[in-house]
Amino acid sequence: MSDSFLTHSMIAERALFDLYNQMTMSRHVYKGYNTNFNAVVGGYKKGNSVSIQLPNKFREKDGPDIDVVDIIERSTTVTVDVHKHVAWDFLETDLTLNIEGFSKKYVVPATNTLANGVDFRGCGEYDQIYNLVGTPGTTPATFGVLAAAAARMDNEAVPRDSRLCVLSSKAHWSMANGELKSVFQQQIVDTLLRKGFIGNFALMDFFMDQNIQSHTVGDHSTGAPTPVMNGATAEGAEALVTNGWGGSNDLKKGDVITVANVCGVNPVSGMVWEGSELRQFVVTSDCDDDGSGNMTIPIAPKIYSAAADEEYLPYQTVDALPLNGAGITVVGTASSVYAQNLAYHPDCFALTMVPFAKPKSAGQSVMWAQASDPHLGISITVSTGFDISHFKEVTRLDVLYGWDTIRRELGVRITG
């Protein structure tokens, strides 16, 4: 039986339901920071931000006597910086539809567009992640690459519960039709092929997301000899001072590099990774050489070695500081494009979506409703008003949100 008249509150609640159901990566990240935002006059607005305290880390000590070590407090900023909407002409007769009919005609197409945009920006956070596995230019198709991602997460002491992986459509179907067919039960493979959900392998739940993005490596090779470290590196460094570039080279935000003989360590124990794997660093902003072969490269993570002051040891990232003259290697071929699939713990990324407040100037002439779910961490607003400039009534769905990479060490890129 049809509803006699749909209200905007009913439409907003259905829009929230449809928005959530059409998300992929966005459903599987931390969404609790919306409670840290305090209402401002007129409601939330683009650009609102709050400072978030990050978890402390510790190292164990010997013996019964207390040896107090200063705690290094860490924080990061969460910003709501994206306001998106979808709008359409509104017909009063549409309010006589039942909610299923109205959703199929308007809400599902609109929320699909919004959800796609939210996911796209989330997948774009890949350029914050420094750990990378796989072979550039080779689409992941074997269990081996999944195992490599899981092993790197183990090396970084990433909690084993709730690990996830989102794969591009190409990687997803390559996995489905590749080695997994002969390794796992046919029933699992059938689920993978029919529903797009791979299941749980290598301690991770796998999903396909068509919004997985590609990274273009900087032009770092034209006429360049091997670049090297130039001088000493201090504890806590967030940049590498290098030279030996060709004079017309650049690196892009999101490029991954290594330094010879600088190995990664388990942050809890400080032990060097098995096999003495090199620590990978991500370039945090575009940079160029100065024309004379010198380049200062902003990087993450910060460099803390085994020789750092005791209070910094819980945040140790390398076994030893880079040495003067140590070679620099860029992962991937210059100017090449590689898909960046993501394996991560939900606490790696944060999606903060907050509700709008009704503008005071809207008055009674605007039909307005918003729906929020604190548990799901999402909000959406639906409003209808008369457009006097074009003499028609317009309905719009609006979302306000921001993406932030909170704990880079909890993520791994799987290159394609």
N, C-alpha and C positions, 0 to 999 in steps of 0.2 A: 504494500500500500504506500503511495507516494506521500511525502510530507506536504502539507498544505502550503507551507512557506519556509524556505530555508533561511536561517539566520547566519550572520557573519561569524558568530561564535562556532556554529556547527561547521562552517566551511573552514575556519582556521584549524579546528581540531583535526579535520580530515586532511588538511594540507600538511599538518605536522606528521601525521601517520604516513602519508605518501612520501614526504621528503625523506624521512628516516629509512623507509623501505628501499629507496632508490640510491642510497649511499653505499659505497663499498669501503674504501680505506677510512673514510670519515667515521664509520661506525666503530672502528677498532683502534681508537686512540684515546688519550686521556681527555675528558671533557668536564672536569670538575672545577676549573678556574673561574667559571662564570659567577660562582658565589663570592669571589673576591672583588667583584666590581660593585661599587656603591652607586646607587642611583644619583644622577645629576639633574639639575633643573632642566625640564624639557625632555628628559629621558636620555638613554645612551646615545652616543654619537660617534661617528667615525673618528678614530684617533685616540679614543680613551685607552689608557694603559695603567697597569698596576705592576708593582714589584712582587715577585714570588720567591719565597725562600726555598732553596734546593736542599735535599737531604744531606746530612753530614756523613763523612766517611772517617773510619778509624783504622789503626793498625794495632794488632795485639802486642802485649809486652810480657816480659818474663817475670816470674817470681811473685811472692805475696805482697811485696811493698808497692805502694801506689807511686806511679811516676806520671804526673799530670803533664799532658802536652796541650798546648794551645790549640783550640779548634779554629779552623779557617772557615768562616761563614761564607756561603755562596748564595747568590741570588741571580735571578734573571727577570727580564721584563716581558710581560704578556700584553700584546696590543690588539685591540679590535680595530682593524684598518680596512675592512672590505664591506661595502654596502652594495648589494645587488638586488635587482627586482625584475619581475616579469609583469607586463600589463596587457590588458585587452579590453575591447569594447564590451560593455555590460548591457545585457538585456534583462529587464525586469521579469520577463516570463521564465527566465532560467531558474528563478527562485522557486518555481513550482515543480522543478524536477526533484526526484529523490536524490539523496546524497551520493548514491552510487553513480547515477547518471550525470550529475554535476561534476563529480570527480573525474569520470572518464572523459568528459567533454573539455574540461578546463584544468582541473587541479593536477591531474597526473602529468599532462604535457608540460605544465608550468613548473611543477616541482622537479620533474626530471631534468629540466634545464638548470634549475638552481642547484640541485644535488650534484650534477655533473661539474658545475663550476666550483663547488666546494671541494670535491674530490680532486679536480685538476690542480688546484692550488696546494692541496695537501701533498700530492705526489711530487710537486715542485720543490718540496723541502729536501729532496735528495741531495741538493748541493750544500747542505749543512753537515752531511755525514762523511766521516773520513775513512771508515773501514769499507773495503771493497774486495769482492771475490769474483771469480769467473774469468773468462777470457774475452777481452774486448773484441767485438766483431763476431762472436760465436753465441748464438741464441742458446740459453740454458735448456738442456734436454735430458740431463742425466741426474741420477741421485747424487752423484759426486759433488755437483755444485751446491746442492742443498746441504750436503754434509759439510762442505767448506764454510758455508754461512753459519751453520749451527756451531761448528768448531770455533769460529771467530767469536761468536757470542759467548761461548764458554770461556775463551781466553780473556774476554772483557768482563767476566763475572756477571753476565746478564742473567737475571732470574729466569729459571726454566719454565715457570708457569706463564701461560698467556702469550707465548711467542707467536708471531704472525708473519706471513709473507704475502705480498701482493705482487702478482706477475702481469706483464703485458699480455695482450691477447695472443701474440705470436709465441711468447715463452710458454704460456699456459697450454696451448695446443701442441707445442713441441714436446712438452712434458707428457701430455696425454698420449701422444702417439709414439713416444720414444721408449727409453729404457724402462719406464715404470710399468709398461704393459707386460713385460716379462718378469718383473720383480714382485709386483703386488697382485693380490687377488683380483680376478676378473670383475667381481662385483664392485670393487672400489673403482676400477678403471671405468666401468660403465657409468657410475655416478659422476665421475670426473668429466666424461665425454658429454653426458646429457645435461648436467646441471651447472657446469662451470665451477663447481666447488671441488677442489682436489682432495681435501680431507686433511689428515694430520700425518705428516712425515717429518722425520728429523726433529721431533719435538715442536713442530710449528703447524698452525692451521694455515691453509693456503687458499687464496682467493684470486680471481682474475679481475683486473681493473683496466679498462680501456684508456684510462687517463695516465698510465705510466708514461713518464716523459723521457726524452733523450737528451744527452749532454754532448755538446760540441767541444772537443779538446782544443786548447789554445794552440796558436801557431808557434811552436817552440823549436822547430828543427831547421828552418831555412838557413843554411850556411853556418849552423851552430856547432862548435866543438862540444865536448862534454862539460856541462856547467858544474861548478863545485862550490862548496861552502867557502866563504871569504871571511876569515877571522873567527874569533871565539863566540860561543853562544852562551848566554846567561840562563840560569834557572828561571823558570817562569816565562821564557820567551814566547811571544806570539807572532814572531816573524823570523824568517831565515834570510840572512844577508849572503848573497851569492854573487859570483861572477863567472866569466867564461861563456856567456851566451853569445850569440852571433851578431848582436847589434840591431836586430829587427825582430825580436822574439816577444811573445806575450803568453801569459797564462790567464785562464778564465776562472771566475768564481765557480767552484765545484770540481776543478781539476784535482787529481790525487797524485801525490808525489812521495818518494821515499828518499832517504839519505843513507849512503853506504855505512854499514856497520852500526846503525842505530836501530835497535830491536824493540819490539813491543813487550810489555810486561803485564802480568795479571795485577790489577789495581789493588787487590786485597792482600796478596802475598808479596808482590814485587818480583816474583819469579819470571824469568825470561820465557817467552812462549816456546813451546816445543819446536825444535827445528830452527830456532833463532830467526823466526820470521821478522822481517823489517816492519817497523812502525810506519803506518801510512798517515799522511797529513793531507787535509783538504785545504785548498786555497780559498780563503774567505772573501776575497774581492779581486776584481780584475787587476792585473799588474803588467808592466812592460819593462824591458831593459832600457837603460838610459842612452842607448846608441853606442856605448863603449863596452858592452857586455856585462854591466852590473845590473842586478835586479834584487830588490828587497821583496820577499814573498810573505804576505800575511797568511798565517796558517792556524789551524786547530787540529788537535788539541794543544793546549799549552805544554811546553816542554818542562817536565820535572824528572830528574834522574835519581838514581840511588844515592847520589851525593847531596841531594837537596836537604834543607833544614827539616828537622823531624816533623814539624807540624804540616809540612807539605807532602810527606811520604804517602799518606792515604790517596793522594791525587797523582802519584807517580805514573808516567806514561811511557818512559823509555829507560833502557838499562844504563845508558851513558849519553852525555851531551855530544852533539855533532862536532867532529874535529875539523879544523881548518884544512881545506883541500878535499874533503870527502865528496864523492860524486853525488849529483842529484839526478834522479830518474823520474820521468813523468809517465804515468800509466796511460797507455793508449797512443795511437798514432796521431801526429799533429793534424789538427783541423778535421779529424774524423768524428762521426756521430755514433753514439752508442746508447741503447736503451738502458735505463736505470731502474731495475726492479728493486724492491725493498723488502728486507727481512728486519723485524724490529720487535721490541717489547712495547706495549701501549704507552708506557711512560716516556718513551723517546719523544713523541710528538704530542702537542696539545692543540685541540680545536676549541676555541672559546667563542660561543655563540650566545648573544645576549638579546633580550627583548627590547623593542622600542616602547616608549610611552607615547600616548596620543598627543599630538601637538595641540597646544592650547588654542591656537587660531583655527583649528579644524571645526570646532563648534558642532552643532547638531546636524549640519548639512552633510557631514561625512559619516558613512557607515564604517565602523572600525571594530576590529577584534584581533586579539593575538592569542597564540597558544604556545605554551612552554612546558617542557618536561624536564624537571631538574635531574631525574635519574638518567635520561638519555642525553641531557646536556644540549638540547637544541631548542630553538624558538623560531616562530614565523609570524608575520603580521599580514592580515588581509584588510584592505580598505577600498571603499568605493566613493567617488565624488564626481561632481559635475564639472566638466571641462568647458568653461564659458567661451574659451577661444575657438573651440571647434564644435560647440553646441552638442556635446555628447557626454554620456556617462562612462567613466573608466574605472575598472577594477585592477588592483595590483597586489601582488605578493612580494613582500620584502624580507630580506634576511640581513643581519649584521653580525660579522664574525671576524676572527683572525686566526691565523696559523702560526705556531711557534715550535721550533725544535728545542726542547727543554733539556734533554740529556743525550747529547750526540753519541755517547759511548754505548747506548742501548740499541743502535741501529747498524745495519750492514747493507751496503749496496751490492746487488748481484748484476753485474754488467752483462749486456747482450751484444 
